[in-house]
């Protein structure tokens, strides 16, 4: 496998030997593809392009095919874990939605009760206003009657 890069496909983050755009380091960016100058001189490897500050990813080219095959299993495990997490989130959201619907119904009932109370208070205020108006008219009529009586007495005297 050394010397001639071969292309292999995968749904994982490492796709093929010799394709730098498909092998990614743990940082999630395309890995650097280079030839070794120290050990295994001339052999190709993939490494984190942010080395030495990066994630420390390193893999020989001939190990990439093995990693691709290994990642297929862990990729599906990761996918299953992600699906389970999404199902849990969906269940949690459904429970929250149920609680919000119950709260909305209680709030609607409370609003209806407050509106009814408001109508009753408004009716009571209208009744009291009518009573006050009647009292005011009666007071004015009594004062007019009093003035009339006083005027008649003064004219007779």
N, CA, C and O atoms as a GROMACS GRO file, in nm:
protein
  628
    1UNK      N    1   0.080  -0.117   0.000
    1UNK     CA    2   0.000   0.000   0.000
    1UNK      C    3   0.086   0.125   0.000
    1UNK      O    4   0.037   0.232  -0.037
    2UNK      N    5   0.205   0.117   0.038
    2UNK     CA    6   0.294   0.231   0.037
    2UNK      C    7   0.328   0.268  -0.106
    2UNK      O    8   0.344   0.182  -0.193
    3UNK      N    9   0.338   0.400  -0.129
    3UNK     CA   10   0.379   0.442  -0.262
    3UNK      C   11   0.264   0.482  -0.351
    3UNK      O   12   0.266   0.591  -0.407
    4UNK      N   13   0.162   0.398  -0.366
    4UNK     CA   14   0.050   0.432  -0.454
    4UNK      C   15  -0.076   0.448  -0.371
    4UNK      O   16  -0.127   0.352  -0.314
    5UNK      N   17  -0.125   0.570  -0.365
    5UNK     CA   18  -0.248   0.593  -0.289
    5UNK      C   19  -0.368   0.528  -0.356
    5UNK      O   20  -0.380   0.528  -0.478
    6UNK      N   21  -0.455   0.472  -0.274
    6UNK     CA   22  -0.576   0.410  -0.324
    6UNK      C   23  -0.695   0.483  -0.265
    6UNK      O   24  -0.688   0.534  -0.153
    7UNK      N   25  -0.803   0.488  -0.340
    7UNK     CA   26  -0.923   0.556  -0.292
    7UNK      C   27  -1.021   0.455  -0.238
    7UNK      O   28  -1.050   0.354  -0.303
    8UNK      N   29  -1.073   0.480  -0.121
    8UNK     CA   30  -1.176   0.398  -0.058
    8UNK      C   31  -1.284   0.491  -0.007
    8UNK      O   32  -1.254   0.602   0.038
    9UNK      N   33  -1.409   0.448  -0.013
    9UNK     CA   34  -1.516   0.537   0.033
    9UNK      C   35  -1.567   0.493   0.169
    9UNK      O   36  -1.557   0.376   0.207
   10UNK      N   37  -1.622   0.590   0.241
   10UNK     CA   38  -1.676   0.565   0.373
   10UNK      C   39  -1.767   0.680   0.411
   10UNK      O   40  -1.758   0.789   0.355
   11UNK      N   41  -1.857   0.654   0.506
   11UNK     CA   42  -1.942   0.762   0.556
   11UNK      C   43  -1.879   0.826   0.678
   11UNK      O   44  -1.940   0.914   0.739
   12UNK      N   45  -1.760   0.786   0.713
   12UNK     CA   46  -1.692   0.838   0.831
   12UNK      C   47  -1.610   0.960   0.793
   12UNK      O   48  -1.618   1.009   0.680
   13UNK      N   49  -1.532   1.010   0.890
   13UNK     CA   50  -1.451   1.127   0.860
   13UNK      C   51  -1.318   1.091   0.795
   13UNK      O   52  -1.244   1.182   0.756
   14UNK      N   53  -1.283   0.964   0.782
   14UNK     CA   54  -1.165   0.924   0.708
   14UNK      C   55  -1.213   0.844   0.589
   14UNK      O   56  -1.276   0.739   0.604
   15UNK      N   57  -1.183   0.894   0.469
   15UNK     CA   58  -1.243   0.831   0.352
   15UNK      C   59  -1.143   0.752   0.271
   15UNK      O   60  -1.173   0.640   0.231
   16UNK      N   61  -1.030   0.803   0.245
   16UNK     CA   62  -0.943   0.726   0.157
   16UNK      C   63  -0.797   0.756   0.178
   16UNK      O   64  -0.760   0.858   0.236
   17UNK      N   65  -0.716   0.667   0.130
   17UNK     CA   66  -0.572   0.683   0.139
   17UNK      C   67  -0.529   0.779   0.030
   17UNK      O   68  -0.568   0.764  -0.086
   18UNK      N   69  -0.450   0.876   0.067
   18UNK     CA   70  -0.399   0.969  -0.031
   18UNK      C   71  -0.491   1.087  -0.057
   18UNK      O   72  -0.455   1.175  -0.136
   19UNK      N   73  -0.605   1.094   0.005
   19UNK     CA   74  -0.698   1.205  -0.015
   19UNK      C   75  -0.700   1.291   0.110
   19UNK      O   76  -0.765   1.257   0.209
   20UNK      N   77  -0.627   1.403   0.105
   20UNK     CA   78  -0.614   1.487   0.225
   20UNK      C   79  -0.744   1.558   0.259
   20UNK      O   80  -0.763   1.599   0.374
   21UNK      N   81  -0.836   1.574   0.162
   21UNK     CA   82  -0.959   1.645   0.193
   21UNK      C   83  -1.060   1.557   0.265
   21UNK      O   84  -1.163   1.606   0.309
   22UNK      N   85  -1.032   1.427   0.278
   22UNK     CA   86  -1.128   1.339   0.340
   22UNK      C   87  -1.082   1.286   0.475
   22UNK      O   88  -1.165   1.244   0.555
   23UNK      N   89  -0.953   1.286   0.501
   23UNK     CA   90  -0.904   1.243   0.631
   23UNK      C   91  -0.902   1.366   0.720
   23UNK      O   92  -0.838   1.466   0.686
   24UNK      N   93  -0.969   1.359   0.831
   24UNK     CA   94  -0.978   1.474   0.921
   24UNK      C   95  -0.917   1.439   1.056
   24UNK      O   96  -0.926   1.325   1.103
   25UNK      N   97  -0.855   1.540   1.117
   25UNK     CA   98  -0.800   1.519   1.251
   25UNK      C   99  -0.912   1.534   1.353
   25UNK      O  100  -1.027   1.556   1.316
   26UNK      N  101  -0.878   1.521   1.480
   26UNK     CA  102  -0.979   1.532   1.586
   26UNK      C  103  -1.036   1.674   1.598
   26UNK      O  104  -1.142   1.694   1.656
   27UNK      N  105  -0.964   1.773   1.542
   27UNK     CA  106  -1.014   1.911   1.541
   27UNK      C  107  -1.128   1.926   1.442
   27UNK      O  108  -1.203   2.023   1.448
   28UNK      N  109  -1.142   1.829   1.349
   28UNK     CA  110  -1.247   1.833   1.250
   28UNK      C  111  -1.205   1.899   1.120
   28UNK      O  112  -1.288   1.920   1.031
   29UNK      N  113  -1.078   1.932   1.108
   29UNK     CA  114  -1.030   1.995   0.984
   29UNK      C  115  -0.949   1.893   0.904
   29UNK      O  116  -0.902   1.794   0.960
   30UNK      N  117  -0.933   1.916   0.771
   30UNK     CA  118  -0.857   1.819   0.690
   30UNK      C  119  -0.715   1.801   0.745
   30UNK      O  120  -0.645   1.897   0.777
   31UNK      N  121  -0.676   1.674   0.754
   31UNK     CA  122  -0.543   1.643   0.808
   31UNK      C  123  -0.436   1.675   0.706
   31UNK      O  124  -0.459   1.670   0.585
   32UNK      N  125  -0.317   1.707   0.756
   32UNK     CA  126  -0.201   1.734   0.671
   32UNK      C  127  -0.148   1.599   0.620
   32UNK      O  128  -0.134   1.504   0.697
   33UNK      N  129  -0.119   1.592   0.490
   33UNK     CA  130  -0.068   1.470   0.428
   33UNK      C  131   0.077   1.499   0.390
   33UNK      O  132   0.105   1.589   0.312
   34UNK      N  133   0.170   1.422   0.447
   34UNK     CA  134   0.312   1.450   0.422
   34UNK      C  135   0.393   1.321   0.427
   34UNK      O  136   0.342   1.214   0.462
   35UNK      N  137   0.520   1.335   0.391
   35UNK     CA  138   0.613   1.222   0.396
   35UNK      C  139   0.703   1.238   0.517
   35UNK      O  140   0.744   1.348   0.552
   36UNK      N  141   0.733   1.125   0.581
   36UNK     CA  142   0.815   1.126   0.701
   36UNK      C  143   0.960   1.157   0.667
   36UNK      O  144   1.014   1.108   0.567
   37UNK      N  145   1.021   1.239   0.750
   37UNK     CA  146   1.162   1.274   0.732
   37UNK      C  147   1.249   1.216   0.841
   37UNK      O  148   1.371   1.225   0.835
   38UNK      N  149   1.187   1.154   0.942
   38UNK     CA  150   1.263   1.100   1.055
   38UNK      C  151   1.253   0.948   1.056
   38UNK      O  152   1.339   0.878   1.001
   39UNK      N  153   1.147   0.897   1.119
   39UNK     CA  154   1.130   0.752   1.122
   39UNK      C  155   1.052   0.712   0.998
   39UNK      O  156   0.971   0.789   0.947
   40UNK      N  157   1.074   0.592   0.950
   40UNK     CA  158   1.008   0.542   0.828
   40UNK      C  159   1.018   0.646   0.717
   40UNK      O  160   0.918   0.685   0.657
   41UNK      N  161   1.140   0.689   0.692
   41UNK     CA  162   1.168   0.796   0.596
   41UNK      C  163   1.100   0.767   0.462
   41UNK      O  164   1.114   0.660   0.405
   42UNK      N  165   1.026   0.869   0.414
   42UNK     CA  166   0.956   0.859   0.287
   42UNK      C  167   0.814   0.807   0.297
   42UNK      O  168   0.734   0.828   0.207
   43UNK      N  169   0.782   0.738   0.408
   43UNK     CA  170   0.645   0.689   0.425
   43UNK      C  171   0.550   0.807   0.447
   43UNK      O  172   0.586   0.905   0.513
   44UNK      N  173   0.430   0.796   0.393
   44UNK     CA  174   0.330   0.903   0.403
   44UNK      C  175   0.251   0.889   0.533
   44UNK      O  176   0.228   0.779   0.584
   45UNK      N  177   0.210   1.004   0.584
   45UNK     CA  178   0.129   1.004   0.706
   45UNK      C  179   0.029   1.119   0.702
   45UNK      O  180   0.041   1.211   0.621
   46UNK      N  181  -0.070   1.111   0.790
   46UNK     CA  182  -0.167   1.219   0.811
   46UNK      C  183  -0.147   1.272   0.952
   46UNK      O  184  -0.129   1.195   1.046
   47UNK      N  185  -0.151   1.402   0.965
   47UNK     CA  186  -0.134   1.462   1.097
   47UNK      C  187  -0.216   1.589   1.111
   47UNK      O  188  -0.262   1.646   1.012
   48UNK      N  189  -0.236   1.631   1.234
   48UNK     CA  190  -0.311   1.754   1.261
   48UNK      C  191  -0.232   1.872   1.204
   48UNK      O  192  -0.115   1.889   1.236
   49UNK      N  193  -0.296   1.954   1.120
   49UNK     CA  194  -0.225   2.067   1.061
   49UNK      C  195  -0.193   2.176   1.163
   49UNK      O  196  -0.114   2.266   1.133
   50UNK      N  197  -0.252   2.170   1.280
   50UNK     CA  198  -0.225   2.271   1.383
   50UNK      C  199  -0.116   2.226   1.480
   50UNK      O  200  -0.093   2.292   1.582
   51UNK      N  201  -0.049   2.114   1.449
   51UNK     CA  202   0.055   2.062   1.537
   51UNK      C  203   0.160   2.168   1.557
   51UNK      O  204   0.197   2.232   1.458
   52UNK      N  205   0.212   2.192   1.675
   52UNK     CA  206   0.201   2.117   1.800
   52UNK      C  207   0.088   2.164   1.890
   52UNK      O  208   0.065   2.104   1.995
   53UNK      N  209   0.014   2.271   1.853
   53UNK     CA  210  -0.093   2.323   1.938
   53UNK      C  211  -0.224   2.248   1.916
   53UNK      O  212  -0.315   2.261   1.998
   54UNK      N  213  -0.237   2.171   1.812
   54UNK     CA  214  -0.363   2.106   1.776
   54UNK      C  215  -0.396   1.986   1.862
   54UNK      O  216  -0.354   1.976   1.978
   55UNK      N  217  -0.472   1.895   1.803
   55UNK     CA  218  -0.527   1.782   1.878
   55UNK      C  219  -0.429   1.665   1.891
   55UNK      O  220  -0.453   1.574   1.970
   56UNK      N  221  -0.320   1.667   1.815
   56UNK     CA  222  -0.221   1.560   1.824
   56UNK      C  223  -0.250   1.440   1.735
   56UNK      O  224  -0.186   1.336   1.749
   57UNK      N  225  -0.346   1.454   1.642
   57UNK     CA  226  -0.380   1.344   1.552
   57UNK      C  227  -0.260   1.308   1.466
   57UNK      O  228  -0.193   1.395   1.411
   58UNK      N  229  -0.234   1.176   1.455
   58UNK     CA  230  -0.128   1.125   1.368
   58UNK      C  231  -0.166   0.984   1.325
   58UNK      O  232  -0.210   0.902   1.406
   59UNK      N  233  -0.150   0.955   1.193
   59UNK     CA  234  -0.180   0.822   1.145
   59UNK      C  235  -0.100   0.796   1.017
   59UNK      O  236  -0.100   0.877   0.924
   60UNK      N  237  -0.031   0.681   1.014
   60UNK     CA  238   0.040   0.643   0.893
   60UNK      C  239  -0.060   0.614   0.782
   60UNK      O  240  -0.172   0.569   0.808
   61UNK      N  241  -0.019   0.640   0.660
   61UNK     CA  242  -0.106   0.622   0.544
   61UNK      C  243  -0.160   0.479   0.536
   61UNK      O  244  -0.278   0.459   0.505
   62UNK      N  245  -0.076   0.381   0.561
   62UNK     CA  246  -0.122   0.242   0.549
   62UNK      C  247  -0.217   0.202   0.662
   62UNK      O  248  -0.282   0.098   0.652
   63UNK      N  249  -0.227   0.281   0.766
   63UNK     CA  250  -0.324   0.255   0.874
   63UNK      C  251  -0.459   0.321   0.849
   63UNK      O  252  -0.556   0.291   0.919
   64UNK      N  253  -0.466   0.410   0.752
   64UNK     CA  254  -0.590   0.482   0.727
   64UNK      C  255  -0.700   0.387   0.682
   64UNK      O  256  -0.814   0.403   0.723
   65UNK      N  257  -0.668   0.288   0.598
   65UNK     CA  258  -0.769   0.194   0.552
   65UNK      C  259  -0.827   0.118   0.669
   65UNK      O  260  -0.948   0.096   0.676
   66UNK      N  261  -0.741   0.076   0.763
   66UNK     CA  262  -0.788   0.006   0.882
   66UNK      C  263  -0.876   0.100   0.964
   66UNK      O  264  -0.980   0.058   1.015
   67UNK      N  265  -0.835   0.224   0.977
   67UNK     CA  266  -0.913   0.320   1.054
   67UNK      C  267  -1.049   0.345   0.989
   67UNK      O  268  -1.150   0.361   1.058
   68UNK      N  269  -1.052   0.348   0.857
   68UNK     CA  270  -1.178   0.367   0.787
   68UNK      C  271  -1.272   0.253   0.820
   68UNK      O  272  -1.389   0.277   0.850
   69UNK      N  273  -1.224   0.131   0.814
   69UNK     CA  274  -1.307   0.016   0.845
   69UNK      C  275  -1.351   0.015   0.991
   69UNK      O  276  -1.465  -0.019   1.022
   70UNK      N  277  -1.260   0.054   1.082
   70UNK     CA  278  -1.294   0.060   1.224
   70UNK      C  279  -1.396   0.170   1.251
   70UNK      O  280  -1.486   0.154   1.333
   71UNK      N  281  -1.381   0.282   1.183
   71UNK     CA  282  -1.471   0.395   1.205
   71UNK      C  283  -1.612   0.368   1.157
   71UNK      O  284  -1.707   0.430   1.206
   72UNK      N  285  -1.628   0.279   1.064
   72UNK     CA  286  -1.763   0.247   1.018
   72UNK      C  287  -1.847   0.196   1.134
   72UNK      O  288  -1.962   0.236   1.150
   73UNK      N  289  -1.790   0.108   1.215
   73UNK     CA  290  -1.863   0.055   1.331
   73UNK      C  291  -1.887   0.162   1.435
   73UNK      O  292  -1.998   0.177   1.485
   74UNK      N  293  -1.782   0.238   1.469
   74UNK     CA  294  -1.798   0.341   1.571
   74UNK      C  295  -1.885   0.454   1.519
   74UNK      O  296  -1.956   0.519   1.596
   75UNK      N  297  -1.881   0.476   1.388
   75UNK     CA  298  -1.967   0.579   1.330
   75UNK      C  299  -2.113   0.544   1.346
   75UNK      O  300  -2.195   0.630   1.378
   76UNK      N  301  -2.146   0.417   1.323
   76UNK     CA  302  -2.286   0.379   1.339
   76UNK      C  303  -2.325   0.379   1.487
   76UNK      O  304  -2.439   0.408   1.522
   77UNK      N  305  -2.228   0.347   1.575
   77UNK     CA  306  -2.256   0.355   1.718
   77UNK      C  307  -2.280   0.501   1.757
   77UNK      O  308  -2.373   0.531   1.832
   78UNK      N  309  -2.197   0.590   1.704
   78UNK     CA  310  -2.215   0.732   1.733
   78UNK      C  311  -2.350   0.778   1.678
   78UNK      O  312  -2.419   0.857   1.742
   79UNK      N  313  -2.386   0.730   1.560
   79UNK     CA  314  -2.514   0.767   1.500
   79UNK      C  315  -2.629   0.717   1.586
   79UNK      O  316  -2.726   0.789   1.609
   80UNK      N  317  -2.618   0.593   1.635
   80UNK     CA  318  -2.723   0.538   1.722
   80UNK      C  319  -2.734   0.618   1.851
   80UNK      O  320  -2.844   0.646   1.898
   81UNK      N  321  -2.618   0.656   1.908
   81UNK     CA  322  -2.619   0.738   2.030
   81UNK      C  323  -2.684   0.873   2.003
   81UNK      O  324  -2.760   0.924   2.084
   82UNK      N  325  -2.652   0.930   1.887
   82UNK     CA  326  -2.711   1.060   1.850
   82UNK      C  327  -2.862   1.046   1.832
   82UNK      O  328  -2.938   1.133   1.876
   83UNK      N  329  -2.906   0.938   1.768
   83UNK     CA  330  -3.049   0.915   1.749
   83UNK      C  331  -3.118   0.900   1.884
   83UNK      O  332  -3.224   0.957   1.906
   84UNK      N  333  -3.057   0.822   1.975
   84UNK     CA  334  -3.114   0.804   2.109
   84UNK      C  335  -3.124   0.939   2.182
   84UNK      O  336  -3.224   0.967   2.248
   85UNK      N  337  -3.020   1.020   2.169
   85UNK     CA  338  -3.020   1.151   2.233
   85UNK      C  339  -3.132   1.238   2.173
   85UNK      O  340  -3.201   1.309   2.246
   86UNK      N  341  -3.147   1.233   2.042
   86UNK     CA  342  -3.253   1.312   1.978
   86UNK      C  343  -3.391   1.264   2.019
   86UNK      O  344  -3.483   1.345   2.037
   87UNK      N  345  -3.408   1.133   2.035
   87UNK     CA  346  -3.536   1.079   2.081
   87UNK      C  347  -3.565   1.127   2.223
   87UNK      O  348  -3.678   1.164   2.255
   88UNK      N  349  -3.462   1.126   2.309
   88UNK     CA  350  -3.479   1.176   2.446
   88UNK      C  351  -3.517   1.324   2.444
   88UNK      O  352  -3.604   1.367   2.520
   89UNK      N  353  -3.450   1.402   2.358
   89UNK     CA  354  -3.481   1.544   2.348
   89UNK      C  355  -3.625   1.564   2.299
   89UNK      O  356  -3.696   1.652   2.348
   90UNK      N  357  -3.666   1.482   2.203
   90UNK     CA  358  -3.803   1.492   2.150
   90UNK      C  359  -3.904   1.461   2.261
   90UNK      O  360  -4.004   1.531   2.275
   91UNK      N  361  -3.877   1.356   2.339
   91UNK     CA  362  -3.966   1.320   2.449
   91UNK      C  363  -3.973   1.433   2.551
   91UNK      O  364  -4.080   1.468   2.599
   92UNK      N  365  -3.858   1.489   2.583
   92UNK     CA  366  -3.853   1.600   2.678
   92UNK      C  367  -3.932   1.719   2.624
   92UNK      O  368  -4.007   1.783   2.698
   93UNK      N  369  -3.914   1.750   2.497
   93UNK     CA  370  -3.988   1.861   2.436
   93UNK      C  371  -4.138   1.834   2.436
   93UNK      O  372  -4.217   1.924   2.460
   94UNK      N  373  -4.178   1.708   2.410
   94UNK     CA  374  -4.320   1.673   2.410
   94UNK      C  375  -4.379   1.691   2.550
   94UNK      O  376  -4.491   1.739   2.565
   95UNK      N  377  -4.303   1.652   2.654
   95UNK     CA  378  -4.349   1.671   2.792
   95UNK      C  379  -4.364   1.820   2.823
   95UNK      O  380  -4.462   1.861   2.885
   96UNK      N  381  -4.266   1.901   2.781
   96UNK     CA  382  -4.274   2.045   2.804
   96UNK      C  383  -4.395   2.103   2.732
   96UNK      O  384  -4.465   2.188   2.786
   97UNK      N  385  -4.418   2.057   2.609
   97UNK     CA  386  -4.533   2.105   2.532
   97UNK      C  387  -4.664   2.071   2.602
   97UNK      O  388  -4.755   2.153   2.609
   98UNK      N  389  -4.672   1.949   2.656
   98UNK     CA  390  -4.792   1.907   2.730
   98UNK      C  391  -4.814   1.999   2.851
   98UNK      O  392  -4.925   2.046   2.874
   99UNK      N  393  -4.709   2.025   2.926
   99UNK     CA  394  -4.719   2.111   3.043
   99UNK      C  395  -4.763   2.252   3.003
   99UNK      O  396  -4.844   2.314   3.071
  100UNK      N  397  -4.708   2.302   2.891
  100UNK     CA  398  -4.745   2.435   2.845
  100UNK      C  399  -4.891   2.440   2.801
  100UNK      O  400  -4.959   2.541   2.823
  101UNK      N  401  -4.940   2.332   2.739
  101UNK     CA  402  -5.081   2.328   2.698
  101UNK      C  403  -5.172   2.330   2.820
  101UNK      O  404  -5.272   2.401   2.822
  102UNK      N  405  -5.137   2.253   2.924
  102UNK     CA  406  -5.216   2.252   3.047
  102UNK      C  407  -5.214   2.391   3.111
  102UNK      O  408  -5.318   2.440   3.156
  103UNK      N  409  -5.097   2.454   3.114
  103UNK     CA  410  -5.086   2.589   3.170
  103UNK      C  411  -5.169   2.687   3.089
  103UNK      O  412  -5.236   2.773   3.146
  104UNK      N  413  -5.166   2.675   2.957
  104UNK     CA  414  -5.245   2.764   2.872
  104UNK      C  415  -5.394   2.748   2.902
  104UNK      O  416  -5.467   2.847   2.907
  105UNK      N  417  -5.440   2.623   2.920
  105UNK     CA  418  -5.581   2.599   2.951
  105UNK      C  419  -5.618   2.660   3.086
  105UNK      O  420  -5.724   2.721   3.100
  106UNK      N  421  -5.531   2.644   3.186
  106UNK     CA  422  -5.558   2.703   3.317
  106UNK      C  423  -5.562   2.855   3.307
  106UNK      O  424  -5.648   2.920   3.366
  107UNK      N  425  -5.467   2.912   3.231
  107UNK     CA  426  -5.465   3.057   3.213
  107UNK      C  427  -5.592   3.105   3.142
  107UNK      O  428  -5.647   3.208   3.179
  108UNK      N  429  -5.638   3.030   3.042
  108UNK     CA  430  -5.760   3.067   2.970
  108UNK      C  431  -5.880   3.064   3.065
  108UNK      O  432  -5.966   3.152   3.060
  109UNK      N  433  -5.886   2.963   3.152
  109UNK     CA  434  -5.996   2.956   3.250
  109UNK      C  435  -5.989   3.074   3.347
  109UNK      O  436  -6.091   3.133   3.381
  110UNK      N  437  -5.869   3.107   3.391
  110UNK     CA  438  -5.852   3.220   3.484
  110UNK      C  439  -5.892   3.351   3.416
  110UNK      O  440  -5.955   3.436   3.478
  111UNK      N  441  -5.855   3.367   3.290
  111UNK     CA  442  -5.892   3.488   3.215
  111UNK      C  443  -6.044   3.497   3.202
  111UNK      O  444  -6.101   3.605   3.220
  112UNK      N  445  -6.109   3.384   3.172
  112UNK     CA  446  -6.255   3.384   3.160
  112UNK      C  447  -6.320   3.423   3.293
  112UNK      O  448  -6.415   3.501   3.294
  113UNK      N  449  -6.268   3.371   3.404
  113UNK     CA  450  -6.323   3.404   3.536
  113UNK      C  451  -6.302   3.553   3.567
  113UNK      O  452  -6.392   3.618   3.621
  114UNK      N  453  -6.185   3.608   3.533
  114UNK     CA  454  -6.159   3.750   3.556
  114UNK      C  455  -6.249   3.838   3.470
  114UNK      O  456  -6.294   3.944   3.514
  115UNK      N  457  -6.275   3.795   3.347
  115UNK     CA  458  -6.366   3.872   3.261
  115UNK      C  459  -6.507   3.873   3.319
  115UNK      O  460  -6.574   3.976   3.318
  116UNK      N  461  -6.552   3.759   3.369
  116UNK     CA  462  -6.685   3.751   3.431
  116UNK      C  463  -6.692   3.843   3.552
  116UNK      O  464  -6.790   3.916   3.569
  117UNK      N  465  -6.589   3.840   3.636
  117UNK     CA  466  -6.585   3.926   3.753
  117UNK      C  467  -6.587   4.073   3.712
  117UNK      O  468  -6.652   4.156   3.775
  118UNK      N  469  -6.514   4.106   3.605
  118UNK     CA  470  -6.511   4.243   3.554
  118UNK      C  471  -6.650   4.287   3.508
  118UNK      O  472  -6.692   4.400   3.536
  119UNK      N  473  -6.722   4.198   3.438
  119UNK     CA  474  -6.858   4.229   3.395
  119UNK      C  475  -6.949   4.257   3.515
  119UNK      O  476  -7.028   4.352   3.513
  120UNK      N  477  -6.937   4.174   3.619
  120UNK     CA  478  -7.020   4.191   3.739
  120UNK      C  479  -6.988   4.324   3.807
  120UNK      O  480  -7.080   4.396   3.849
  121UNK      N  481  -6.860   4.358   3.819
  121UNK     CA  482  -6.821   4.484   3.881
  121UNK      C  483  -6.871   4.603   3.798
  121UNK      O  484  -6.917   4.703   3.853
  122UNK      N  485  -6.862   4.590   3.668
  122UNK     CA  486  -6.910   4.697   3.580
  122UNK      C  487  -7.061   4.716   3.599
  122UNK      O  488  -7.109   4.829   3.603
  123UNK      N  489  -7.135   4.606   3.609
  123UNK     CA  490  -7.280   4.612   3.631
  123UNK      C  491  -7.311   4.678   3.766
  123UNK      O  492  -7.400   4.763   3.775
  124UNK      N  493  -7.237   4.639   3.869
  124UNK     CA  494  -7.257   4.700   4.001
  124UNK      C  495  -7.228   4.850   3.997
  124UNK      O  496  -7.301   4.929   4.056
  125UNK      N  497  -7.123   4.888   3.927
  125UNK     CA  498  -7.089   5.030   3.916
  125UNK      C  499  -7.201   5.106   3.845
  125UNK      O  500  -7.237   5.217   3.885
  126UNK      N  501  -7.256   5.046   3.741
  126UNK     CA  502  -7.366   5.111   3.669
  126UNK      C  503  -7.487   5.129   3.760
  126UNK      O  504  -7.552   5.234   3.757
  127UNK      N  505  -7.519   5.027   3.842
  127UNK     CA  506  -7.632   5.037   3.936
  127UNK      C  507  -7.608   5.149   4.036
  127UNK      O  508  -7.698   5.228   4.064
  128UNK      N  509  -7.487   5.155   4.091
  128UNK     CA  510  -7.454   5.259   4.189
  128UNK      C  511  -7.460   5.397   4.124
  128UNK      O  512  -7.504   5.493   4.187
  129UNK      N  513  -7.416   5.406   4.001
  129UNK     CA  514  -7.420   5.535   3.932
  129UNK      C  515  -7.564   5.582   3.915
  129UNK      O  516  -7.594   5.700   3.932
  130UNK      N  517  -7.655   5.488   3.881
  130UNK     CA  518  -7.796   5.523   3.868
  130UNK      C  519  -7.851   5.573   4.003
  130UNK      O  520  -7.924   5.672   4.009
  131UNK      N  521  -7.814   5.504   4.110
  131UNK     CA  522  -7.857   5.545   4.245
  131UNK      C  523  -7.805   5.682   4.281
  131UNK      O  524  -7.879   5.763   4.337
  132UNK      N  525  -7.681   5.709   4.249
  132UNK     CA  526  -7.623   5.840   4.278
  132UNK      C  527  -7.693   5.948   4.197
  132UNK      O  528  -7.718   6.057   4.248
  133UNK      N  529  -7.724   5.919   4.072
  133UNK     CA  530  -7.795   6.017   3.989
  133UNK      C  531  -7.934   6.046   4.048
  133UNK      O  532  -7.976   6.162   4.054
  134UNK      N  533  -8.003   5.942   4.089
  134UNK     CA  534  -8.136   5.960   4.148
  134UNK      C  535  -8.127   6.045   4.274
  134UNK      O  536  -8.209   6.134   4.296
  135UNK      N  537  -8.027   6.017   4.357
  135UNK     CA  538  -8.007   6.094   4.482
  135UNK      C  539  -7.979   6.240   4.450
  135UNK      O  540  -8.033   6.329   4.516
  136UNK      N  541  -7.896   6.266   4.349
  136UNK     CA  542  -7.862   6.403   4.312
  136UNK      C  543  -7.986   6.478   4.265
  136UNK      O  544  -8.007   6.594   4.302
  137UNK      N  545  -8.069   6.413   4.183
  137UNK     CA  546  -8.191   6.476   4.134
  137UNK      C  547  -8.285   6.502   4.252
  137UNK      O  548  -8.345   6.610   4.260
  138UNK      N  549  -8.298   6.406   4.341
  138UNK     CA  550  -8.385   6.424   4.458
  138UNK      C  551  -8.336   6.539   4.544
  138UNK      O  552  -8.417   6.616   4.595
  139UNK      N  553  -8.207   6.554   4.561
  139UNK     CA  554  -8.150   6.663   4.640
  139UNK      C  555  -8.181   6.798   4.575
  139UNK      O  556  -8.219   6.893   4.643
  140UNK      N  557  -8.163   6.804   4.444
  140UNK     CA  558  -8.189   6.930   4.374
  140UNK      C  559  -8.338   6.967   4.385
  140UNK      O  560  -8.372   7.082   4.409
  141UNK      N  561  -8.425   6.866   4.366
  141UNK     CA  562  -8.570   6.892   4.376
  141UNK      C  563  -8.605   6.938   4.517
  141UNK      O  564  -8.685   7.030   4.533
  142UNK      N  565  -8.547   6.878   4.620
  142UNK     CA  566  -8.577   6.918   4.757
  142UNK      C  567  -8.530   7.060   4.783
  142UNK      O  568  -8.600   7.136   4.850
  143UNK      N  569  -8.415   7.098   4.732
  143UNK     CA  570  -8.367   7.236   4.749
  143UNK      C  571  -8.457   7.334   4.675
  143UNK      O  572  -8.486   7.443   4.725
  144UNK      N  573  -8.501   7.296   4.556
  144UNK     CA  574  -8.593   7.383   4.482
  144UNK      C  575  -8.725   7.400   4.560
  144UNK      O  576  -8.779   7.510   4.570
  145UNK      N  577  -8.773   7.290   4.614
  145UNK     CA  578  -8.896   7.295   4.693
  145UNK      C  579  -8.877   7.384   4.815
  145UNK      O  580  -8.964   7.463   4.848
  146UNK      N  581  -8.762   7.370   4.881
  146UNK     CA  582  -8.730   7.452   4.999
  146UNK      C  583  -8.727   7.600   4.962
  146UNK      O  584  -8.783   7.683   5.033
  147UNK      N  585  -8.662   7.631   4.849
  147UNK     CA  586  -8.655   7.771   4.805
  147UNK      C  587  -8.796   7.823   4.772
  147UNK      O  588  -8.830   7.937   4.804
  148UNK      N  589  -8.877   7.739   4.710
  148UNK     CA  590  -9.014   7.776   4.676
  148UNK      C  591  -9.094   7.806   4.803
  148UNK      O  592  -9.167   7.906   4.810
  149UNK      N  593  -9.081   7.720   4.902
  149UNK     CA  594  -9.153   7.738   5.027
  149UNK      C  595  -9.106   7.865   5.096
  149UNK      O  596  -9.189   7.942   5.144
  150UNK      N  597  -8.978   7.889   5.101
  150UNK     CA  598  -8.922   8.009   5.165
  150UNK      C  599  -8.974   8.134   5.092
  150UNK      O  600  -9.009   8.233   5.156
  151UNK      N  601  -8.978   8.128   4.961
  151UNK     CA  602  -9.024   8.242   4.883
  151UNK      C  603  -9.171   8.271   4.913
  151UNK      O  604  -9.209   8.388   4.927
  152UNK      N  605  -9.253   8.170   4.923
  152UNK     CA  606  -9.395   8.188   4.953
  152UNK      C  607  -9.410   8.246   5.094
  152UNK      O  608  -9.491   8.337   5.113
  153UNK      N  609  -9.337   8.197   5.190
  153UNK     CA  610  -9.345   8.247   5.328
  153UNK      C  611  -9.303   8.393   5.331
  153UNK      O  612  -9.366   8.473   5.402
  154UNK      N  613  -9.202   8.429   5.260
  154UNK     CA  614  -9.154   8.566   5.263
  154UNK      C  615  -9.253   8.660   5.193
  154UNK      O  616  -9.267   8.776   5.232
  155UNK      N  617  -9.321   8.610   5.093
  155UNK     CA  618  -9.419   8.692   5.025
  155UNK      C  619  -9.545   8.709   5.112
  155UNK      O  620  -9.611   8.812   5.101
  156UNK      N  621  -9.578   8.618   5.194
  156UNK     CA  622  -9.692   8.626   5.283
  156UNK      C  623  -9.664   8.714   5.405
  156UNK      O  624  -9.757   8.768   5.465
  157UNK      N  625  -9.546   8.728   5.439
  157UNK     CA  626  -9.514   8.799   5.560
  157UNK      C  627  -9.500   8.944   5.542
  157UNK      O  628  -9.473   9.016   5.639
   0.00000   0.00000   0.00000
